[in-house]
Amino acid sequence: MSPCCTIKSNLIEVVVNIRSEFSNENVKLFTYNSLRSATSNFHPSNRIGAGGFGVVYRGVLRDGTQVAIKKLSAESKQGSNEFLTEIDMISNIRHTNLVELIGCCVEDSHRALVYEYLENNSLASVLLSSRSKHIALDWPTRAAICLGTASAVAFLHYEAVLHIVHRDIKASNILLDRNFHPKIGDFRLAKLFPDNVTHISTRVAGTFGYLALEYTLLGQLTKKADVYSFGVLLLEIISGKSSSKAAFGVEFMLLLEWTWKLKEEDRLLDIVDPELSQYPEEEVLRFIKVV
């Protein structure tokens, strides 16, 4: 059997197994034509994002439901494992701060994941993007995003039936609904984490600027990798600056380095986004010191 046929066979087998396991239809199977129709043949005007192994489109199903459709590249073979991982990880978990997987499409060479649609796209788009997409967020909104994300991470680590380490907590994977309620998405790199295991040796995966040093150097994954990434995310939300793109001071420090320097100089509040003209200083300091 050719590699392409093997991939297709494996995909179909896994999706069928998932469908039979979750009889409450947590995972709905969509035809490729139905997704083409929902997105006006994946028209560029419906494109709302791009990332690991594919492009995300806004779509409208026949019943009027708005959805986000992640269409994986047909040319890429490397996305198959990540595609299966994402289905397997989130098809049977529900949390108010996790993006809901509605269904998937496995048809010929076409692979797609169908998610609930979140009106305000990602935190990266809203807070860290160019001025054309930027939306001003006050402190209560930012604090709620921090707390909601923390709740989801805690759920994955300690409450999910099979504990999960996400491995890619970052601003572009924090999606926001119309009320800026945060939901973690993109589970293609996630790993199951048994209770009795202290770490997992694995290839390093994630995003520059969010990776814990011990994970990067040793390839030993623990829940602390997500906690570190979440800490960096907190600093981005407070400062309004990207951890991987912005440079600070004459030494051109990264965000985390700059924060440590400010801590040593007892001027942590200098990291706060200038757009935040009003904020509770003690509360903001508590958030920063969590990092």
Stockholm file with secondary structure:
# STOCKHOLM 1.0

chainA/1-291         MSPCCTIKSNLIEVVVNIRSEFSNENVKLFTYNSLRSATSNFHPSNRIGAGGFGVVYRGVLRDGTQVAIKKLSAESKQGSNEFLTEIDMISNIRHTNLVELIGCCVEDSHRALVYEYLENNSLASVLLSSRSKHIALDWPTRAAICLGTASAVAFLHYEAVLHIVHRDIKASNILLDRNFHPKIGDFRLAKLFPDNVTHISTRVAGTFGYLALEYTLLGQLTKKADVYSFGVLLLEIISGKSSSKAAFGVEFMLLLEWTWKLKEEDRLLDIVDPELSQYPEEEVLRFIKVV
#=GR chainA/1-291 SS CCHHHHHHHHHHHHHHHHHHHCTTCSSEECCHHHHHHHTTTTCGGGEEEEETTEEEEEEECTTSCEEEEEEECTTCSTTHHHHHHHHHHHTTCCCTTBCCEEEEEEETTEEEEEEECCTTCBHHHHHSSCTTTCCCCCHHHHHHHHHHHHHHHHIIIIISSSCEECSCCSGGGEEECTTCCEEECCCTTCEECCTTCSCEECCCCSCTTSCCHHHHHHCEECTHHHHHHHHHHHHHHHHCCCTTTCCBTTTTBCHHHHHHHHHHTTCGGGGSCTTCCSCCHHHHHHHHHHC
#=GC SS_cons         CCHHHHHHHHHHHHHHHHHHHCTTCSSEECCHHHHHHHTTTTCGGGEEEEETTEEEEEEECTTSCEEEEEEECTTCSTTHHHHHHHHHHHTTCCCTTBCCEEEEEEETTEEEEEEECCTTCBHHHHHSSCTTTCCCCCHHHHHHHHHHHHHHHHIIIIISSSCEECSCCSGGGEEECTTCCEEECCCTTCEECCTTCSCEECCCCSCTTSCCHHHHHHCEECTHHHHHHHHHHHHHHHHCCCTTTCCBTTTTBCHHHHHHHHHHTTCGGGGSCTTCCSCCHHHHHHHHHHC
//
